[in-house]
Amino acid sequence: MNDKHGIKITTRDRLLRAWENSTELVRDFECYSQEIKDDEKVAKIFAEYAKDEGIHASKFLEILNDYEEK
């Protein structure tokens, strides 16, 4: 893919990075939803986004596992 500076970034590398980022967002959004006490609407939005991002992370992991089996 990207051979910038002599380093090749593979599809697997990008999947791993996306999975790591998604799992981090899940943790962040869950924390935000629990920490926000002054606006229930915003807290609920963060809780909802944590669930959505968890689905994304799960899909990335599934695809990543397929790459590991190759």
N, CA, C and O atoms as a GROMACS GRO file, in nm:
protein
  280
    1MET      N    1   0.082  -0.120   0.000
    1MET     CA    2   0.000   0.000   0.000
    1MET      C    3   0.086   0.126   0.000
    1MET      O    4   0.122   0.177  -0.106
    2ASN      N    5   0.119   0.174   0.116
    2ASN     CA    6   0.193   0.299   0.129
    2ASN      C    7   0.339   0.267   0.157
    2ASN      O    8   0.371   0.207   0.260
    3ASP      N    9   0.427   0.305   0.066
    3ASP     CA   10   0.568   0.273   0.081
    3ASP      C   11   0.648   0.398   0.118
    3ASP      O   12   0.763   0.413   0.077
    4LYS      N   13   0.588   0.484   0.194
    4LYS     CA   14   0.652   0.609   0.234
    4LYS      C   15   0.767   0.579   0.329
    4LYS      O   16   0.750   0.503   0.425
    5HIS      N   17   0.880   0.636   0.304
    5HIS     CA   18   1.000   0.620   0.387
    5HIS      C   19   1.046   0.474   0.392
    5HIS      O   20   1.112   0.434   0.489
    6GLY      N   21   1.013   0.396   0.292
    6GLY     CA   22   1.058   0.258   0.287
    6GLY      C   23   0.980   0.164   0.377
    6GLY      O   24   1.021   0.049   0.396
    7ILE      N   25   0.871   0.210   0.434
    7ILE     CA   26   0.789   0.127   0.522
    7ILE      C   27   0.658   0.095   0.451
    7ILE      O   28   0.586   0.184   0.407
    8LYS      N   29   0.630  -0.033   0.440
    8LYS     CA   30   0.507  -0.075   0.374
    8LYS      C   31   0.398  -0.097   0.479
    8LYS      O   32   0.416  -0.175   0.573
    9ILE      N   33   0.287  -0.029   0.464
    9ILE     CA   34   0.173  -0.045   0.553
    9ILE      C   35   0.071  -0.133   0.482
    9ILE      O   36   0.020  -0.099   0.375
   10THR      N   37   0.042  -0.247   0.543
   10THR     CA   38  -0.047  -0.345   0.481
   10THR      C   39  -0.192  -0.323   0.523
   10THR      O   40  -0.222  -0.244   0.613
   11THR      N   41  -0.280  -0.394   0.455
   11THR     CA   42  -0.421  -0.391   0.492
   11THR      C   43  -0.439  -0.440   0.635
   11THR      O   44  -0.518  -0.384   0.711
   12ARG      N   45  -0.365  -0.544   0.673
   12ARG     CA   46  -0.371  -0.595   0.810
   12ARG      C   47  -0.330  -0.487   0.910
   12ARG      O   48  -0.393  -0.472   1.014
   13ASP      N   49  -0.225  -0.413   0.878
   13ASP     CA   50  -0.180  -0.304   0.965
   13ASP      C   51  -0.291  -0.202   0.985
   13ASP      O   52  -0.315  -0.155   1.097
   14ARG      N   53  -0.359  -0.168   0.878
   14ARG     CA   54  -0.467  -0.068   0.887
   14ARG      C   55  -0.585  -0.123   0.966
   14ARG      O   56  -0.648  -0.049   1.044
   15LEU      N   57  -0.616  -0.250   0.948
   15LEU     CA   58  -0.724  -0.312   1.026
   15LEU      C   59  -0.691  -0.312   1.175
   15LEU      O   60  -0.776  -0.282   1.259
   16LEU      N   61  -0.567  -0.347   1.206
   16LEU     CA   62  -0.525  -0.348   1.346
   16LEU      C   63  -0.536  -0.209   1.407
   16LEU      O   64  -0.586  -0.193   1.519
   17ARG      N   65  -0.490  -0.110   1.334
   17ARG     CA   66  -0.498   0.028   1.382
   17ARG      C   67  -0.643   0.072   1.402
   17ARG      O   68  -0.676   0.137   1.501
   18ALA      N   69  -0.730   0.037   1.307
   18ALA     CA   70  -0.871   0.074   1.317
   18ALA      C   71  -0.936   0.005   1.437
   18ALA      O   72  -1.015   0.068   1.508
   19TRP      N   73  -0.904  -0.122   1.459
   19TRP     CA   74  -0.958  -0.194   1.574
   19TRP      C   75  -0.912  -0.131   1.705
   19TRP      O   76  -0.992  -0.112   1.797
   20GLU      N   77  -0.784  -0.099   1.713
   20GLU     CA   78  -0.731  -0.035   1.835
   20GLU      C   79  -0.800   0.099   1.860
   20GLU      O   80  -0.838   0.130   1.973
   21ASN      N   81  -0.815   0.178   1.755
   21ASN     CA   82  -0.882   0.308   1.769
   21ASN      C   83  -1.027   0.292   1.812
   21ASN      O   84  -1.076   0.367   1.898
   22SER      N   85  -1.096   0.195   1.754
   22SER     CA   86  -1.236   0.173   1.791
   22SER      C   87  -1.251   0.131   1.936
   22SER      O   88  -1.339   0.180   2.007
   23THR      N   89  -1.164   0.040   1.981
   23THR     CA   90  -1.174  -0.004   2.121
   23THR      C   91  -1.144   0.111   2.216
   23THR      O   92  -1.204   0.121   2.323
   24GLU      N   93  -1.052   0.198   2.178
   24GLU     CA   94  -1.022   0.314   2.260
   24GLU      C   95  -1.142   0.409   2.267
   24GLU      O   96  -1.173   0.464   2.373
   25LEU      N   97  -1.209   0.429   2.154
   25LEU     CA   98  -1.328   0.514   2.153
   25LEU      C   99  -1.440   0.456   2.239
   25LEU      O  100  -1.512   0.530   2.306
   26VAL      N  101  -1.454   0.324   2.238
   26VAL     CA  102  -1.555   0.261   2.323
   26VAL      C  103  -1.528   0.297   2.469
   26VAL      O  104  -1.618   0.340   2.541
   27ARG      N  105  -1.403   0.280   2.512
   27ARG     CA  106  -1.368   0.312   2.651
   27ARG      C  107  -1.392   0.459   2.681
   27ARG      O  108  -1.449   0.493   2.785
   28ASP      N  109  -1.348   0.545   2.591
   28ASP     CA  110  -1.366   0.690   2.612
   28ASP      C  111  -1.513   0.727   2.624
   28ASP      O  112  -1.553   0.796   2.717
   29PHE      N  113  -1.594   0.681   2.528
   29PHE     CA  114  -1.735   0.716   2.528
   29PHE      C  115  -1.808   0.661   2.650
   29PHE      O  116  -1.896   0.727   2.706
   30GLU      N  117  -1.771   0.540   2.693
   30GLU     CA  118  -1.831   0.485   2.814
   30GLU      C  119  -1.797   0.571   2.935
   30GLU      O  120  -1.884   0.601   3.018
   31CYS      N  121  -1.671   0.611   2.945
   31CYS     CA  122  -1.629   0.698   3.056
   31CYS      C  123  -1.704   0.830   3.053
   31CYS      O  124  -1.753   0.877   3.155
   32TYR      N  125  -1.712   0.890   2.936
   32TYR     CA  126  -1.782   1.018   2.923
   32TYR      C  127  -1.927   1.004   2.967
   32TYR      O  128  -1.981   1.090   3.037
   33SER      N  129  -1.991   0.895   2.925
   33SER     CA  130  -2.133   0.878   2.958
   33SER      C  131  -2.154   0.864   3.108
   33SER      O  132  -2.257   0.905   3.160
   34GLN      N  133  -2.057   0.807   3.177
   34GLN     CA  134  -2.068   0.790   3.322
   34GLN      C  135  -2.026   0.915   3.399
   34GLN      O  136  -2.076   0.941   3.508
   35GLU      N  137  -1.934   0.991   3.342
   35GLU     CA  138  -1.883   1.110   3.410
   35GLU      C  139  -1.977   1.230   3.398
   35GLU      O  140  -1.981   1.315   3.488
   36ILE      N  141  -2.050   1.238   3.289
   36ILE     CA  142  -2.136   1.355   3.266
   36ILE      C  143  -2.261   1.344   3.352
   36ILE      O  144  -2.344   1.255   3.334
   37LYS      N  145  -2.273   1.436   3.445
   37LYS     CA  146  -2.386   1.435   3.539
   37LYS      C  147  -2.481   1.553   3.516
   37LYS      O  148  -2.595   1.551   3.562
   38ASP      N  149  -2.432   1.654   3.444
   38ASP     CA  150  -2.512   1.776   3.430
   38ASP      C  151  -2.601   1.779   3.305
   38ASP      O  152  -2.680   1.871   3.288
   39ASP      N  153  -2.587   1.678   3.218
   39ASP     CA  154  -2.668   1.676   3.096
   39ASP      C  155  -2.695   1.531   3.057
   39ASP      O  156  -2.614   1.466   2.992
   40GLU      N  157  -2.811   1.484   3.097
   40GLU     CA  158  -2.847   1.344   3.074
   40GLU      C  159  -2.855   1.310   2.925
   40GLU      O  160  -2.820   1.199   2.884
   41LYS      N  161  -2.899   1.405   2.845
   41LYS     CA  162  -2.910   1.383   2.700
   41LYS      C  163  -2.772   1.353   2.641
   41LYS      O  164  -2.757   1.259   2.562
   42VAL      N  165  -2.673   1.432   2.677
   42VAL     CA  166  -2.538   1.411   2.625
   42VAL      C  167  -2.480   1.280   2.678
   42VAL      O  168  -2.415   1.207   2.604
   43ALA      N  169  -2.504   1.251   2.804
   43ALA     CA  170  -2.455   1.125   2.862
   43ALA      C  171  -2.513   1.005   2.786
   43ALA      O  172  -2.442   0.909   2.759
   44LYS      N  173  -2.641   1.011   2.752
   44LYS     CA  174  -2.705   0.903   2.678
   44LYS      C  175  -2.648   0.890   2.537
   44LYS      O  176  -2.632   0.779   2.485
   45ILE      N  177  -2.618   1.003   2.476
   45ILE     CA  178  -2.559   1.000   2.341
   45ILE      C  179  -2.423   0.930   2.345
   45ILE      O  180  -2.393   0.847   2.259
   46PHE      N  181  -2.342   0.964   2.445
   46PHE     CA  182  -2.212   0.897   2.456
   46PHE      C  183  -2.228   0.748   2.483
   46PHE      O  184  -2.152   0.667   2.430
   47ALA      N  185  -2.326   0.710   2.563
   47ALA     CA  186  -2.351   0.568   2.589
   47ALA      C  187  -2.392   0.497   2.460
   47ALA      O  188  -2.347   0.385   2.433
   48GLU      N  189  -2.477   0.562   2.382
   48GLU     CA  190  -2.520   0.505   2.254
   48GLU      C  191  -2.402   0.492   2.157
   48GLU      O  192  -2.387   0.390   2.090
   49TYR      N  193  -2.319   0.594   2.152
   49TYR     CA  194  -2.203   0.590   2.063
   49TYR      C  195  -2.103   0.484   2.106
   49TYR      O  196  -2.037   0.423   2.022
   50ALA      N  197  -2.092   0.460   2.236
   50ALA     CA  198  -2.004   0.354   2.285
   50ALA      C  199  -2.051   0.219   2.232
   50ALA      O  200  -1.970   0.137   2.189
   51LYS      N  201  -2.183   0.196   2.235
   51LYS     CA  202  -2.238   0.071   2.181
   51LYS      C  203  -2.211   0.060   2.032
   51LYS      O  204  -2.167  -0.044   1.983
   52ASP      N  205  -2.238   0.168   1.959
   52ASP     CA  206  -2.216   0.168   1.814
   52ASP      C  207  -2.070   0.140   1.781
   52ASP      O  208  -2.039   0.061   1.692
   53GLU      N  209  -1.981   0.205   1.853
   53GLU     CA  210  -1.838   0.187   1.827
   53GLU      C  211  -1.794   0.046   1.865
   53GLU      O  212  -1.702  -0.008   1.804
   54GLY      N  213  -1.859  -0.012   1.964
   54GLY     CA  214  -1.831  -0.151   2.000
   54GLY      C  215  -1.863  -0.246   1.886
   54GLY      O  216  -1.792  -0.343   1.863
   55ILE      N  217  -1.970  -0.216   1.814
   55ILE     CA  218  -2.006  -0.296   1.696
   55ILE      C  219  -1.898  -0.282   1.589
   55ILE      O  220  -1.858  -0.380   1.527
   56HIS      N  221  -1.851  -0.160   1.569
   56HIS     CA  222  -1.744  -0.137   1.471
   56HIS      C  223  -1.619  -0.214   1.511
   56HIS      O  224  -1.557  -0.281   1.428
   57ALA      N  225  -1.582  -0.205   1.638
   57ALA     CA  226  -1.462  -0.274   1.687
   57ALA      C  227  -1.476  -0.424   1.667
   57ALA      O  228  -1.380  -0.491   1.628
   58SER      N  229  -1.594  -0.477   1.693
   58SER     CA  230  -1.619  -0.620   1.677
   58SER      C  231  -1.602  -0.663   1.531
   58SER      O  232  -1.544  -0.768   1.503
   59LYS      N  233  -1.652  -0.582   1.440
   59LYS     CA  234  -1.640  -0.613   1.297
   59LYS      C  235  -1.493  -0.607   1.252
   59LYS      O  236  -1.447  -0.694   1.178
   60PHE      N  237  -1.421  -0.504   1.299
   60PHE     CA  238  -1.279  -0.496   1.265
   60PHE      C  239  -1.204  -0.619   1.317
   60PHE      O  240  -1.119  -0.674   1.247
   61LEU      N  241  -1.235  -0.661   1.439
   61LEU     CA  242  -1.167  -0.777   1.497
   61LEU      C  243  -1.198  -0.904   1.419
   61LEU      O  244  -1.110  -0.987   1.398
   62GLU      N  245  -1.322  -0.918   1.377
   62GLU     CA  246  -1.361  -1.034   1.297
   62GLU      C  247  -1.281  -1.040   1.167
   62GLU      O  248  -1.230  -1.146   1.130
   63ILE      N  249  -1.271  -0.928   1.099
   63ILE     CA  250  -1.195  -0.923   0.974
   63ILE      C  251  -1.047  -0.946   1.001
   63ILE      O  252  -0.979  -1.015   0.925
   64LEU      N  253  -0.997  -0.887   1.108
   64LEU     CA  254  -0.857  -0.904   1.145
   64LEU      C  255  -0.825  -1.050   1.173
   64LEU      O  256  -0.720  -1.100   1.133
   65ASN      N  257  -0.915  -1.118   1.242
   65ASN     CA  258  -0.895  -1.261   1.269
   65ASN      C  259  -0.892  -1.341   1.140
   65ASN      O  260  -0.816  -1.438   1.129
   66ASP      N  261  -0.972  -1.303   1.042
   66ASP     CA  262  -0.967  -1.369   0.911
   66ASP      C  263  -0.829  -1.352   0.847
   66ASP      O  264  -0.776  -1.446   0.787
   67TYR      N  265  -0.771  -1.233   0.861
   67TYR     CA  266  -0.637  -1.210   0.807
   67TYR      C  267  -0.533  -1.295   0.879
   67TYR      O  268  -0.438  -1.342   0.816
   68GLU      N  269  -0.550  -1.315   1.007
   68GLU     CA  270  -0.455  -1.394   1.084
   68GLU      C  271  -0.458  -1.541   1.041
   68GLU      O  272  -0.356  -1.610   1.051
   69GLU      N  273  -0.572  -1.587   0.994
   69GLU     CA  274  -0.586  -1.726   0.952
   69GLU      C  275  -0.527  -1.752   0.814
   69GLU      O  276  -0.508  -1.868   0.776
   70LYS      N  277  -0.498  -1.646   0.739
   70LYS     CA  278  -0.445  -1.663   0.603
   70LYS      C  279  -0.300  -1.706   0.607
   70LYS      O  280  -0.239  -1.724   0.502
   0.00000   0.00000   0.00000
